[in-house]
Amino acid sequence: MKITTKFWIGLVIFIVLSPLGLMIPDHFKAGSAWGEWGAEEMQKLVGYIPKGLEKLSSLWNAPLPDYAFKGWEEKGLTHLSFAYIISAILGIAIIVIVIFVIGKVLVKKRD
Amino acid sequence: MHIPDGYLGPATCGFFYVAMLPIWTAASKIVKKTLKAKQVPLLAIGAAFSFVIMMFNVPIPGGSTGHAVGGVLVAILLGPWAACIAITVALVIQALLFGDGGITAIGANCFNMAFVLPFVGYYIYKTISYNAPMDSNRRMIAAGIAGYIGINVAAFLAGVEFGLQPLLHHTANGQALYCPYGLKVAVATMAGEHLLVFGWVEAVVTALVVKYLQKQVPDILQKGGM
């Protein structure tokens, strides 16, 4: 088997296992990464929401915030895991397309 | 380590966008010169790998989470410039599609994770594995150490960027406008977490994959480094 084929299979395995990245932190009651809190969490941490942070934090509305579907925040871990896998597939698909486009542009003049 | 929107002030955001411009330009030029068409799939796999490995959040029980970046491995396989492009693409997609890392902080996040991390890791790997046979354990250990140091330098920088904000931007009564934690707390936390936990994840991932490649396709390691 070609090594790139093995790599693609490896990526599929990573995608399938990716919900572990949700479940394990959940099991150990770990919260957000340091410095990646939402405005409400910030209020709890330091007692106020920094003005600039409040303004800028809502600057961008990502279509799949935190690798989940909008409105699924309160759903259980099973739903979130499903959304996580879909996010991984979608993210990787777009990344692969973008890199192939970059590759086309950068290496077109040779070969 | 994905700095969100609102944590860095405009000066810092602008500074890192400006700093990244010549780096992205150089990366495109160098990759254009050295990347072969048949290496493009490997570049895509590298970017996808970095993206998905960052989804594996590792907990500090009762505390925060973090993850590996996989960037040192991509640099070992494809060279630091190609790694810079691969990780940049992963970070931009994470910011735009998933809100992981801010739009305004793309410059800073790319500087830490797509520039400093792969370059530091790559040259440490090259130095430690210098003249080592392709199948040697020294090469695997070099990869592990490179991963550990690469991610730690990046995390330290992120800590400095966070920590400078209260100095740069605050209201008259001392309230921070952006990240409220100063250098002491931000650097100690970012560096501490990565030195103790997440750095080891990067080290193990990098070393294990290099070990696997030594067995399966040793020539892929030989070609590495454009």
Interface residues (C-beta under 8 A of the other chain):
Chain A: I3 T4 K6 F7 W8 G10 L11 F14 I15 L17 S18 L20 G21 L22 I24 P25 H27 F28 K29 A30 G31 S32 A33 W34 G35 E36 A39 M42 V46 Y48 P50 K51 G52 L53 E54 K55 L56 S57 L59 W60 N61 A62 P63 L64 P65 D66 Y67 Y84 S87 A88 L90 G91 I92 I94 I95 V96 V98 I99 F100 I102 G103 L106 V107 R110 D111
Chain B: M1 H2 I3 P4 D5 G6 Y7 G9 S28 V31 K32 L35 K36 A37 V40 P41 L42 L43 A44 I45 A47 A48 F49 F51 V52 I53 M55 F56 N57 V58 P59 I60 P61 G62 G63 S64 T65 G66 H67 I85 A86 V89 A90 I93 Q94 A95 L96 L97 F98 G99 D100 G102 I103 T104 A158 F162 H169 T171 Q175 A176 L177 Y178 C179 P180 Y181 A186 T189 M190 E193 Q216 V217 I220
